[in-house]
């Protein structure tokens, strides 16, 4: 799914990846609000992402 040009709405938010932000000359890690557990991955993968995609 994420190999498309743009992920469908909510896809990135569902997985909430750890991010790194550059502030000045420092890289700051912004961790997830909750761990990415196997249950959370299954819940994200179970969603119907095609239904949330904007019409082309």
Secondary structure, 3 states (H helix, E strand, C coil): CCCCCCCCCCHHHHHCCCEEEEECCEEEEECCCCCCCHHHHHHHHHCCHHHHCCCC
